[in-house]
Amino acid sequence: MTARLAYLLKKFPRLSETFILNELLAQERLGREIHVFSRRPPDNEPRHQELARLKATVENLPPKHEIDPWEMLVDESSPEDLLARLGALVREARSWGHPRTPLLLIEALHVLKRTRELGIQHVHVHFATDSAVVALLARKLGGPGYSITCHAKDIYRSTVDFRFLDLLVRESAFVVTVCDANRRWMVERLSREAGAKIRRLYNGIDLAAFVPDGAQREPDHVLGVGRLVEKKGFHILVEALALLIEKGIDLRATIIGDGEERARTELLVAARGVGARVQMLGPRDQSEVRWHMSRAALMVQPCLIGNDGNRDALPTVLVESLAMRLPCVSTPVTGIPEILDQGRCGVLVPENDAQATADAIETLLKDPARREQIARDGRKRAEELFDAQKTARTLGGWFDEALEAACASSV
């Protein structure tokens, strides 16, 4: 089987984007061959062990200064109407107001060339950002159709241009977004034509891989996992922990992750005098995260809406916690109530509220029966909504429809 489907991503792999790796592996388990284009080399960071199972070829695009657009334009294998398409596209793009279009057009010419060489008939993109623009440009130059998965920063940030997002969605074969809250947000802001292309599909995980390892849970152990960025609310977690420690509650906490807020979070841990009880481990791979999930009593993710409007849509770590039977405390931001079944499979507290977060932690630490009930209900919900085998079949069906349409249009 040859790869007719490609993924076009900014960087692959990325430690924080386990949902993309999960999705690729799930598609491969269905027998699909995939080619991955990474527009930038990956960062120097730990790699998830599951990456070794990926069969897809991962091709890094060359730096833009090494791409010769003239080579593509004069190549005998290029489409005969490429120059005419390019001229029309340049004229159209002037009205978009997208500042990086000229540079992204160079990438699009390269992607067009490589997709033609590889026989790629459809491209899928995660995030409606520059990678989606490259896919759009390549499509308008005669390349394959594309689809997009929208997450959070690409639809919620105050800098999002909904007029341009509308264009990206209208020109796509379809658009996936990861929760009902996202879909409502987009439909309210986009045209009817664009809104009709938006489909909700929860991120799935490999439920067989996310099973507690049988270790005894530590009844005083609080866990937080994620990128150390504003919207994750780790400063709220530290403040909540400090309130509990000052009150004499016997607990310890582990925070796993890295990001732009790491230094600030470490300073806050020191300033609040809780360094002896709060351990910051930095980035860790998925297997080590699962090890901690098997032993902790609680997962706490006090997510919030950032100053720029950015927020979490469907935090993968909460889905993983459900599967690991690890009770969660989080906030009613975006799709989180959909994960926690409006609080029936976890505890929801107001965002930006350290005291409410502390109260929820204390209540659950003192109530093992409640934790056990949440653990059972959470695993059941993960099996119902977040099974990667089920979500992969749905997404795979949409890919098949797009590929069939591409074949029909080429006849």
N, C-alpha and C positions, 0 to 999 in steps of 0.2 A: 504494500500500500504506500503510495506517495503522499507527502504532506500537502494537502490542498488548503489547510488552515494555518495561519500564522498569528502569533501574538506579537504586538508591537508595544514595548514597555520602555519607560524612561531608563530604569536600571533593573537588571535581573542578574542574580538573585538579590533580594533585600531581606535582612533579618526581620524587619518590622512588617513585611508584607506576606505573612504566612498564608493569607487567603488566596493569593495568586498561585503560590506553589501548590496548595491544596487543590485548587481548581485544575491546574495542569495535570497533576497526578491522577485526579479523578477522571478526566477526559481520556488519559492514556489507558486507564483500567477498562474503559469502554472500547478500547481497540483503536482509538484515533491517533494518527500520527500528526505531530505538531512541530512547527518551526518557530523559534523564538528570536525576535529581533530586539536587542537591547541597545537603546540609543546612546547610552553612556556606559563605560566600564563600571562594574559593581564596586561598591565601597570595600575597603579593607576592614572587614568585620567578621565575627563568627558566622559559620554556615550551619544551617539546620541539617542534621543527619539525613533527613528524608530527601534532601536534594540529590543524594547518590542514587535514588530510585528513578529519577527523571531520565527518560530516554531521549527527549527532544534535543535537537541541536540548538545551541544558544549562540547566536551570531552577534557580535558587537559591531555596530555601525562605525565606520571610520570617523575621525574628527571632521567637522565641516570643512576645515581648511584643506583637508586631503581629498575632498570630493570634487571632481572636475565635472561641472554640469555640462560643459561643451562636449565632453566625451559621450555623454548620454544623448545629447541632441543630434550629434552627427553619426552616431552608431547605426550601421545598416540594419541592425535587428530592432531598432526603435520603431514605435508606431509611426506610420506615414504622416498622420495628422498631429504629431506631437508638438511641432512648432506652432501650429494654429491653435491647439488647445492651450499651450503655454501663454500665447498672446491674449487669448480670451480670459484666461484665469488671472493674469496680471491686471487686466482692466477691471475684472469683477472684484478682485481682492482689495482694490483701492477703497472700496466702500465699506469694507469690514471693520476698519479701524484697529486691526490686530497688529501690534508693533513688531512682532517677530516673524511675520509672514515671509519676508525675503530670505531670512536665514533658514526657516523651516522648509521653504520651497526647495532649497538645495538638498536637504535630507529627503524630501519627497521624491525627487528625481532619482536618488539612489535607491530608495525603497521600491519605486516603480520598476527600476532595472532588475533588482534582485527578485522581486515577486514574479516577474515575467520569466526569469531564468529558472526559478524553482517550480513554476507552475502553480503558484499560490492563487487561489480564487476568492479567498475571504480573509480579512484581517480583523482580529479582535484587540481592543485597546482597553486598558484599565485607567480610569480617570479622564474626564473631559477637559484635558489640559493640552500641552503642546504635542503629545503623542497623537491625540485625536486630531489635531490640526494637520499633522503630517499625513495621517490616514485620509483625511478629507482632501488634501491637496493631491495626493497620489491618485485618489479616485477620480478627481476632476481632470487629471492628466491621462485618463484611460486605464488606470489600474484597477485592482480588485475592490469590491464593496467592503464595507467595514461595519462593525458594531462597537458599542462602548459599554463598559460598566462604570456607572457614576457612583461615587462613594460619599464624600463629605466636603472636603476642601474645594472640590471642583463645582459644588453647587451652593454652598452656604457662605463662603467668604464674601465680605462686602465688596471685593474687587471683581466679582463675577459679572461678566457682561451677558445678560440674559438674551439680548438680541443675537449675539454671536453664538451663544449656547443653543438657541433655537435653530440656527443654521446647521450646527453640528448634528443635532438630533434629526432634523428633517432630512438631511442628506444620507443618514445612516440606514442600514437594513433594519436594525432595531436597537434599542437601548435598554440595558438592564440597570436597575438600581436595587439596593440591598435591603430596603425595608419599605413598609407602607408610608411611613412618615416622609421619607425622601420622595416617593412618587407623588404624594399630595403636594408637597412643596414645589416640585417641578411643574406639575400640571397647572397649578395656580398661576405660574409665571410665564409659561410658554404658550405658543399658539396651539390651536386645536389639532392641527396637522402633526405638530411635534409631539403633543401629549398622547396622541394615539399610538405612538411608537414605543412608549415607555412601559416596561414590564418589571414587575417586582419579583426578585428571586433572592432568597436569603443565602448568605454564604454558608457553605456546608463544610463539615470536617469529617475526617475518617474516624468514625465512632469506635472502630476496633482498636485504634491506636490510643484513644483517650479513654482509658479505663484505669481506675486506681490500682496501684501495684500491690495492694494488700497491707501496706505498712499501717501501723497505728497512728491515727491523727494526733497531733499535739494540740491539746485543748486551749492553749493560750497563744497560738501562732496565727498572726494576721499576715496575709500576703497581698502585695500589689505588683502588677506586671503591666508594662507598656512603655511606649516612648515617653520620655520625660519632656513633655511639651505642655503648654498652657491648658489645652482643652482636656487633658487627662486628669487634671485636678490633684496632682500628687501633693501639692502644698496644703490642700485641704486635708488629705490623709495624714500628713505629718502633724498638723495642728490638732486633729482629732485624737491622734495617738498621744500627743503631749497632754491633752486634757485628761485622758484616761489615766496616764501614768501619774500625773499630779494628784489625781483622785485616789491613787493607791491600787488601781486595777493591775493585777499581775498579768502582763502580756509581753510578747516580743513580736517584732515585725520584720519582714523581709521585703525589700523593694528591688525588683529586677527591671532593668531597662537603661537606655541611654538617650540623650537628646539635648537640645539647647537649654533646657531648664535644669540640667543635672547639677551644675555648680550652685545655682540658687537653692535647689532642694537640699543639697549637702550643707550649705550654710544655714538653712533653716533648722535642719536636724541638730546642728551644733548650737545654734542660738537658743533653741528650746530645751537644750540639755538632755536630749533623749538618745544620744549616740550609742549609749551602752545597750539600749533596747531595740534600736532601729538599724538594721544592717542594709546597706545599699550595695548590691552585688554587681551593678553594671549590666551590660548585655549578656545574655545566655541563650544557648540554642534550645530548640523545642523539647528535646529529651530531658534537659536539666529543669526546664520550667515544669514539665509534667511531674518530675521527681518531687519538686516543692509542692505542687498541687495535690499530690497524694498524701502529704503530711500536714498541710496547714488546716486550720479550723475554719478560716474565712478568707474569701477574696473580696477586697474592697477597691472599687473603682469609682471615685467621686467625680465623674465626668461633668464638664460644664461648657457653656458657650463662651468662646474666647472673645476678646475685645474686637477682633476682626470678623466676628460672625462664625468662625470655623467651629466645628463641633464633631463629636464622634457620631457616626450613623449606626453602625452595628459592630461594636467592639468584639473582635474575634475571641479575645481572652475570656469574655463572659460566656460565649457559646462553649468554649473549651471547658470552662468551670462547670457548666451544667452537666456536660458529659462526664466529667471527673467527680461528680457528686460533691462538689465543693460549694457550699452556700455563698451567695454573693450579696454585697451591699453596694448599691449604685444609685443613680439619679434618673429622673424621668426625661432625659434628654434624647430627642430624636427617636431612634429605634430601640432604645434600651428597654422600655416597657414591653415591647414586642418579644424581646428575648426572655424577660423575667415574668411574662404573663401578667402584666399589670401589678406585679408584686406578689403573685401567688407562688412563684418559683425563685424568690429572692426578696430582698427588702429594698424599697425605693425611698430615698430621702431627698429633700430639696437640694438643688445644686448650690454650691458656694456656702454651705452651712456646716461648719466644723462641729458645732455642738450636736446637731441632729445626726451627723455621721458617727460621732462618738457614742451617742445614746444607742444607736442601732448596733454598733459593734458590741457594746457592753451587754445589751439585751441578749444578743445571739450567743455570745461567749458563755453566758450564764444559763442558757437553755439548750442543752444537748438534744432534747427531744424535738424541739423546733428545728434545729439544724438537720437532724436526721430526716424529718418530713420534707424539708426543702430539698435535701439531697435526692430523695426518691422522686419527688415531683420534677426536679430539674433534669434528671437523666431521662425521664419519660418525655419531657418536652424536647430535649435534644434529639431523641429518636424520632419524634413526630415531625419536627420542622427543619432540623439542621444536619440531616444525614447526607453526606457528600455523594453517596451513591444515587440518592433520589434527585438532588439538585443537579448533579452532573447529567442525568438522563434528560432532564428538562432543558438545560442549556444546550446539550448535544442535539436535541431535536430542533432547537432554534438555529443552530449552526447548519444542520442538514437542510433546513428550509432555505437558508441563505445561499448555500452551495448549489442547491438544485436550481434556484432562481438564476445564479450566475451561469450555470451550464445552459439553461434555456435561452438566456440573452445572448450567449456567444454563438448559438446555432444559426 
